[in-house]
Amino acid sequence: MFEKLFLLVKNNAGTAVVNNPIIPAKHREAVMIEASSSIIEVLKGQMENGKLKELIKYFQSSGIYNHSLVSSIVNRFANRLNTFYHIDPVQSLATANALIPQVMKELVRESKSEQIKEFGLTNMLTKLNGNKADLSLLVNKLMVA
C-alpha cells in the first residue's frame, strides 16, 4: 500500500514538485517521499488518537477537500519542506497546497474503487494500524453509523 501511495504522489507531482524550480532535481524524489510520509503519519495519527470514525467519514464524504485532515497533511508537508529542504515557508505551503489536496482526492476516489484493493478503506486502515488487527468489522460498523 505504501508503495502505491508513493506512486499516487508521484503521478500528481508534476507542477508541484517535478516542474517546480524551487525544488532542486536531486531532491525531487525525496520530496515526494516526504509527501507520502506526511499523509501516512497524519492518517495514522488520526487512528492512534481515537478518530477512526472521523477518518472513515472523511473517506465516505464528498466535498472533503477543505477538510481539517487535508490541512493537517498540507501543514506537515510544508513544514518538512521548510525544515529539511530550506524552502521558504510561503513557497513550502504553496507547494504542499498544489500537491496534497489532489493526492487526497485521488486517494479517496481509489479507496471507493472495487478494482484497487490496496486502497480499499478496510485494507488501508489495517495497514496503517501495522496489521495489528483486522479492522473490517469495526470499519463496516462505523461506515453504517
C-alpha positions as a printed Julia matrix, in Angstrom:
145×3 Matrix{Float64}:
   0.0    0.0     0.0
   2.76   2.45    0.87
   4.47   1.94   -2.49
   1.14   2.57   -4.23
   0.71   5.76   -2.23
   4.15   6.92   -3.35
   3.15   6.25   -6.97
  -0.05   8.21   -6.43
   2.0   11.14   -5.13
   4.49  10.8    -7.98
   1.7   10.76  -10.58
   0.31  14.01   -9.16
   3.64  15.74   -8.52
   4.13  17.36  -11.94
   3.57  21.06  -11.3
   4.06  20.96   -7.53
   7.37  19.09   -7.44
   8.84  17.88  -10.73
   8.36  21.13  -12.65
   8.86  23.37   -9.62
  12.08  25.41   -9.96
  12.42  25.88   -6.19
  12.92  22.13   -5.71
  16.33  21.01   -6.99
  16.24  17.95   -9.27
  18.39  15.98   -6.81
  15.72  16.4    -4.08
  12.54  15.74   -6.08
  12.18  12.05   -5.25
  12.95  12.71   -1.58
  10.32  15.46   -1.54
   7.74  13.04   -2.97
   8.66  10.55   -0.23
   8.15  13.34    2.32
   4.68  13.97    0.9
   3.8   10.27    1.16
   5.18  10.1     4.7
   3.2   13.17    5.73
  -0.02  11.54    4.51
   0.73   8.27    6.29
   1.7    9.95    9.56
  -1.4   12.13    9.73
  -3.75   9.25    8.86
  -2.02   7.01   11.39
  -2.18   9.79   13.99
  -5.92  10.05   13.48
  -6.28   6.35   14.24
  -3.97   6.47   17.25
  -5.87   9.44   18.67
  -9.2    7.62   18.55
 -10.54   9.42   15.5
 -11.26   6.34   13.41
 -14.91   7.28   12.94
 -13.95  10.75   11.65
 -11.36   9.17    9.36
 -13.96   6.81    7.89
 -16.39   9.71    7.4
 -13.66  11.62    5.58
 -13.26   8.78    3.09
 -17.03   8.41    2.67
 -17.85  12.1     2.19
 -17.83  14.31   -0.82
 -16.64  17.91   -0.65
 -13.85  16.81    1.66
 -11.01  18.69    0.09
 -11.1   21.57    2.56
 -11.28  19.17    5.48
  -9.05  19.73    8.53
  -7.38  16.38    7.81
  -6.11  17.72    4.47
  -4.98  20.93    6.2
  -3.02  18.88    8.73
  -1.27  16.96    5.96
  -0.56  20.14    3.98
   0.93  21.8     7.06
   3.06  18.8     7.97
   4.42  18.51    4.42
   5.05  22.28    4.17
   6.89  22.19    7.49
   9.11  19.39    6.23
   9.88  21.26    3.02
  10.9   24.27    5.07
  12.85  22.35    7.74
  14.66  19.75    5.65
  14.95  21.42    2.24
  15.2   25.06    3.38
  12.35  26.16    1.14
  10.77  29.46    2.12
   7.62  28.92    4.29
   5.32  30.65    1.78
   6.66  28.58   -1.12
   6.55  25.43    1.02
   2.89  26.0     1.76
   2.13  26.76   -1.9
   3.89  23.54   -2.97
   2.04  21.5    -0.35
  -1.3   23.03   -1.37
  -0.59  22.24   -5.0
   0.07  18.57   -4.28
  -1.65  17.22   -1.16
  -5.34  18.05   -1.88
  -5.08  16.45   -5.32
  -3.43  13.32   -3.91
  -6.06  13.04   -1.18
  -8.83  13.46   -3.75
  -7.33  10.57   -5.75
  -6.83   8.5    -2.6
 -10.49   8.91   -1.64
 -11.58   8.02   -5.18
  -9.38   4.95   -5.22
 -10.5    3.88   -1.73
 -14.03   3.65   -3.13
 -12.94   1.66   -6.17
 -13.62  -2.04   -6.17
 -10.69  -2.67   -8.53
  -7.93  -1.15   -6.37
  -7.82  -3.41   -3.33
  -4.76  -1.77   -1.76
  -6.63   1.48   -1.21
  -9.83  -0.2    -0.06
 -10.71   1.55    3.19
 -10.55  -1.53    5.41
  -7.27  -2.71    3.9
  -5.73   0.75    4.08
  -6.68   1.28    7.72
  -5.46  -2.2     8.65
  -2.08  -1.45    7.03
  -1.86   1.91    8.82
  -2.57   0.0    12.01
   0.52  -2.09   11.29
  -1.62  -5.19   10.6
  -2.1   -5.47   14.36
  -5.78  -6.25   13.95
  -8.3   -6.92   11.23
 -10.4   -3.79   11.28
 -13.04  -4.97    8.8
 -15.86  -5.5    11.33
 -15.18  -2.18   13.06
 -14.86  -0.27    9.78
 -18.06  -1.81    8.41
 -19.91  -0.96   11.62
 -18.66   2.65   11.6
 -19.48   3.05    7.9
 -23.12   2.29    8.69
 -23.22   4.53   11.78
